[in-house]
Amino acid sequence: MFKLVFLLAVSTTLAQDDHAGHDHGSADKKYGWEWVGAFDLHEVAESTGTMSLILQQKNGKYAANSCNILVLKTTSADAAGIEASEESAKKLFKDTSKFTHVEAENASTTTIVPGKVYKLEVDKSKTSTTFTIGSITEGSDHKANYVLFSEHALSEFEGESGHFLKTKPNGGADIEPKATEPSHESHGNTATTTGLSAAVATLLFVAAAFTGML
């Protein structure tokens, strides 16, 4: 009986560890954002300096009625670049009175520029709402490294049109982040850990059954 209780305790502990390890969002959500991505935008800068942010319905509805967005120029398109811009982001997200509110009907006529927080409303009468991000420029080193802070994980707004960020105001190629917080890698590792822990618990019970512990 003691051995059975022991095995049940081990299984429960593993399950609890799995749940605790699952990351539902960034700890920095307390500052106003849930997701951050670092991007190398030199192709955009060398072209029109503008790109499109597409917020789409998923499974027939938007993840939220609005999303606060901030674009900042940074030192590098990696984790260090995200860290370098966080203090500025904290200050800008803190003063909500200075947010620029973009209503859905003005989405096509408003250009999002770096250095300001925008509250973007989605058009619930359409399956997607497209916003233009502009003023993307290269530095003297011919690099265009930017960080995008978002109130919600932007993957939650990906629907039939695909990726949320594209190279041109009306579409173009996908622009993938070079680094994100929370990272895709950590999420993947968490899933792997979850699978391994469940497998270990199962093996313990199987071994116990064959050895007569149960």
N, C-alpha and C positions, 0 to 999 in steps of 0.2 A: 504493500500500500504506500509506503514511504517513497519507493522508487517511482510509482505512478504520479504521485503528487509532485515529485522533483521534476519529472519530464514535463508535466503540465506547466509548472512554473517557468521552466526554460523557454517553452513555446510562447507563453504569454509575454515574457520579457523581450523575446525577439520581435514579436509583433508590435509591441510598444515602441521599440527602438526604430522599427521601420517607419511608423507613423511620425515619430518625432523627427526623423531625418528628411521627411518629404518637405520640400521647400515650396510654399504656396506663393511666395513673392519676396521681393527685396525688403530687408530690414529698414531701408531708407524710405519706405512708404510714409514713415512719420514726418518726412520732410516734404512730402507732396508728390513723390513719384514712386512708381512700382517697377519700372523698367528703364534701363539706360542702354544705349547702343553707341559704339564708337565707329565712325565711318571714314573711309578714304574717299573724298569727293572730288579728286583732281579732274576726273573726266567731266563732271558736271561744271566745274569751275572753268575748264578750258572750252566748254561749249556755250550754253546760254546763261549759266549761273543759276538756273532754276530747275526744280525737280518737283515731282508730285507725291503727296502723301494721301493714300487712299484708305479711308475707313469704310469697311464693308459689313454687311449683315452676314451672320453665320447661323445656319439652321433657321432662317427666316426672321432673325431679329439682331439688333446691334447689341454688343456687349455692354454698352452704356449710352446714355443720351448725349453725353459730351465727354471730351477728353482734353486735359490740360497738357500742352506741349511746350517744350523749350529747346531751342537749338543754340549751341555755343561752339565757338571755334576753340580748338584745344591744341595741345603740343604734339600729340601722336594718336594714331588710330588703334589704340590698344587699351589694356586695363590701366596703364599709367596715365593715359590721356583722360580716361573717365575720372580717375582720382584727382587729376589736376584741375578739373572743372567743377568739382562737387561743391566747394565753398561758395563759388559764385552762384551756383544753382540754388543752394540753400537760401541765400539772401533774396534771390528773385522769386522763389516760390513762397517765401514767408509773407510778402506783402501782396495779398490777394486783391487789394484795391487797385493795383496797377496792372492787373491782368487785362489783356485785350480780348474782349468778347466778340467772337465771330459767329453770328447766327447762320443757320443753314442756308438761307436765301442769299447770303453774301459770300459763300464759300468760293465761288468762281471769280469773284472780283477782289478778293483780299489776298495779299501776298505775305506769308509768314517770313519774318527776317530774324536773324540771330540776335540774341540778347534780350528778348522779351518772352514772357509767358503768355501763351494764347489759350483761351478756353474755346475749343472748337465744338460747335453743335453739329450733330449729324442730321441729315434729312431723312426722317422716318418714312417719307412717302417714296423713297428710292432705295434700291438695294445697296447702293454705295454713295459716298460723299467724297469728292476729290478736292484737296486743298493744294495750293502752290506754295512751295518754299523757295525763296529767292535770296539774292545777295550772297551767293556762295562764291568765294574768291580764293585765289592762291596767295600764299605768303611770298616773301622774297626768296624762300627756299624752294618755290614751285610746288609746295605741298598744300593740300586743302583738307586738313584733319578736323572733323567736327564730331560733337557728341549730341545725341538727341535724348532728352529726358521726357518720359511719358507717364502721366498719371495712371494709365492702365497698360498692361502688357499688350503691345501692338499686334502680336500674333492672334489675340482674341478678336481682332478686326479684319482678319484675312478670310476672304470668301471666294466667290467664283473668279474674280479678277486676279487672284493670286497674291503676290507679295505686296506689303503695305507701302513700300518706298520704291519709286521708279525714276529713271534718269531724266525724263522730260515732263513738262507740265501736263501733258495729256497722255501719259503712258511711258513707253520706252522700256529699257531693260531693267531687271531687278537690281537693286542696290543692297547687297548683303552687309551686315555689320561685321567688323573685324574682331570686335569683342563686345560682350554684353554682361549686364548684371541684372538679375541673376544669370549665370552662364548656362548655356545649353549643356556643357560638359558636366557641370555639377548635378544638373537634373538627371542626366543619363547615368551618372555614377550612383545616384540615389536609387534609381530604378533597379540597377544591377545589384546593389546591396540588398534591396527588398527581396529580389528573387532568390539571392543566395541564402538569406536568413530563413525564408520560407522552406527552401530545400533542406537546410540543416535540420529544422524542426521536424520535417517529414521523415528524414533519415533516422533521427533519434527514435521516433515511434516504431519505424520498421525494424530497426536493430533490436529494440526492446522486445518486440513481438517474437522475433526469431530466437532470442536468448532466454525467453521465459521471464522477463522482468515484469511484464504486465499481468 
